[in-house]
Structure formats: C-alpha cells, structure tokens
C-alpha cells in the first residue's frame, strides 16, 4: 500500500533506475566473492582459542570441526597435509589454539577458519587429554597388573627400540657390557616429533613378528627407551598407538622413558617400568661376576657338604667297627666245628672201608670156580626145561597128529561153527600145507591147494650145549 505521506513510488513491478541512486545491482556470486576477498584480506592470519566440538576425520584425510567458547561458534577445516602433522589426537572438549586464515564458503553463506596448525591451549589441556586417554585405556584393562609377565632371568637376545644416535643406546650397551655381555638388536626410531609414535609402535610390532630362527634373531626381552624431557618431548610414548602396541607385544617389555620422575602411558602398559634407560639395562640381565661368584660359592658348599657326608660316614663305620666282633670271635666256633667234623669223617671213612673189605672177602668166597660151575649147570638145566615146555605148547605139534586148524581167510583162528558160518571163506591149515574152503549148505568145492603164505611155527630146537 503506498505511503500517503511519501510521493516516492515503492511497489514497482519492473525494476527501474532511480534518480540519484548510483548503486548497481550485484549478483549473489559477486557479493559472495567480494565478501570472500574482504574476509581473506582482513583476516589472512589469525589465532583462535576455543574448545573443539564435532571433531571428524573424513576418509580423504581432511579434518572437520568447530571451535567454540561461551558466546560463539566458528566452523573449521584442516586439510590432509596439515592434519598429518598434528602432534596429538584431537578430541571433543579439548581447548586448543588454532592458527590459520578465515575464508568464506559461498555455497552455504558461512565463514570458517582453514587451520594450518593446532596446539593444545596450555599444559593443563595436555594433561586433561592425557588423563582422558589413560582412563579409556585403563577401562579396557591394558594396565591391569595380572597382565604383567615375568622377565626372563638371562635373555639371550635383547631388542632395543630407541634413537640410534642418542646417548640412551650408548648407556644401555655400556651397562650390558659391564654386567653381562648379551646379543643386542637395535630397531632405530624417532623418539619425538611428527611420526615418532607410528615408528615406535611399528618397531614393537616388528620385533613381535620375528619368527624364531630367522635371519634377525627374535629377542627374549624388549627395552623401549628414550632420555628425559618435557611432557611435550615424551608425548609420543603417550600416544594410543604406542600404548596398544606395547600392551599387545608377545615379548616382555621394559619401559625406560625419561628420568625417574617422568611417567608415560607406555610405562603403565609395559611389563616393568625402569626409572632410567641405564636402570633398564641393569634390570634386564644379572651381573655375570655375581653369577660366577654365586656358582663358586655353591660349588664350594656342595664340596663341603659332600666331604662332610663322607667324614660322617667314616665316623659311623668306625663306630660300628668298634662294636662288631672280631674275625676270630665270629669264625672260632665254625672252625672248631669243622675240625670235629673232619675227625669224625676220617673215622667214618675208616669204618666204611673196613666194612667194604669184609663184604668183598665174603663175596670173593662165593665166586670160587666150583661154585660157579654149579650155578651154571643149574641155569643150563632150567633153560632145557623151558625149551621143552615151549615146544610142547607149539600149536603146530597137534597138526602132526592129524588135527587141522581152521582160520578165516581174512585172518584169525576160528574155534566155533558159528564163527565158520559167519566167515564164509575159510583156510584149513594142515601139517604140510593150507587148503581154502567155502562154508555153505551145498557141496563144498574142492579147494585149490597152494602153499601156505604164513610163516610156520619153528621146530623144536636141539638141546642147548653147555656154556662152561
């Protein structure tokens, strides 16, 4: 609705030039460009102190976040190259000082800071970040005492993760040489600055990945060490990557970072903390001279114990020898008994010989020639009588008197008619020959006369002549 008190037209349908107005109409892009140039020219280098919020690292490596205080918020971006040089891991809630330049983002009509460098806003913030990380890792159990392992008494190979050019490695090698010369394998790393944490973690994992018998000997013990310094100098040993690598190491680890008053998260994750690198070398191996002295002492004690045992044995033997009877006392009765038995044996032998002689004389009288002749004559007569008895019992003698012996052709003498009928085929043995016959109701066929196959009984022997 037009203003009744103003004659200037306000509701034109088409834009027209107004007398006295020199302002040209700008495009949005032109205005955004002017704003961008003005902001970047005015704020080409700024340092902002604020609390990190909404921290996010993209897959590209760029970092996006916001910095805020009690009254305002500004977006920020940190490109990949700058983010790789951060000395700490940013987290929400940490107060930092960001250095960079302001710029605008025309696509969303906002301004932001392009961060080139970012540090913690004082040691208090660094300690807060350290405490937050310590609480996180402790909650995962990485610092539990029951995870600590016993160190080997005398490691054959010791791995050292430290700078190869500092005084630390020289102190460790010198102390090991003094105490107990040991094979040492050094994995050189940076111990502070950009990339130090990644190198330390890679070295710890690399030692653990060595296989037994490989070209590089696998250590029995690791020492992670560096000299003293400020908390910023030692910060690489507080990085999460280093702490997790130390906690996961399959090889026992001694942490020797800084001086006695310095403490890092690596110390909590290690199996043992040494106050200094030199002390780590002292803990890692025993003193060889002390071991030799201990061995000599134990050898001497063993010899004394053995000698004492021998002496006590000798004393016991001597005491037993004093109470034991002598040889004569032990063997006297046996000797006397032996002598008595010897005398009795002699007398018994004499009596036995006398009896034997008497017996021989008696037997010798019984074997005179006349006596032998009588005995032989009696034996001869007995033999004649026995021969006559055998001849009289010869069954073939009956055949001389007209008897016949009936036998079965299968063998065996038949003594009954039933046996003859059962056999059927018979053999009739006469005095001079054998005739086969057949038993039956009809006429008996004349048997074939053949010579007897069986052996005839022996004829009576003539009288045996006299032996003598």
LINZIDA-V456760 format. One record per run of one state. SS is the DSSP state (@ for helix, = for strand, . for the rest). FROM is the first residue (numbers start at 1). TO is the last residue. If there is no record, write none. Layout:
<<SS/FROM/TO> <SS/FROM/TO>>
This chain:
<<./1/27> <@/28/42> <./43/45> <=/46/57> <./58/62> <=/63/68> <./69/72> <=/73/78> <./79/79> <@/80/83> <./84/94> <=/95/105> <@/106/108> <./109/109> <=/110/120> <./121/122> <@/123/139> <./140/144> <@/145/147> <./148/156> <=/157/162> <./163/166> <@/167/179> <./180/182> <=/183/188> <./189/195> <@/196/209> <./210/220> <=/221/226> <./227/234> <@/235/238> <./239/239> <@/240/247> <./248/252> <=/253/257> <./258/264> <@/265/269> <./270/271> <=/272/273> <./274/276> <@/277/284> <./285/287> <@/288/323> <./324/326> <@/327/366> <./367/368> <@/369/392> <./393/394> <@/395/401> <./402/404> <=/405/408> <./409/412> <=/413/413> <./414/416> <@/417/423> <./424/424> <=/425/429> <./430/433> <=/434/438> <./439/448> <=/449/450> <./451/468>>
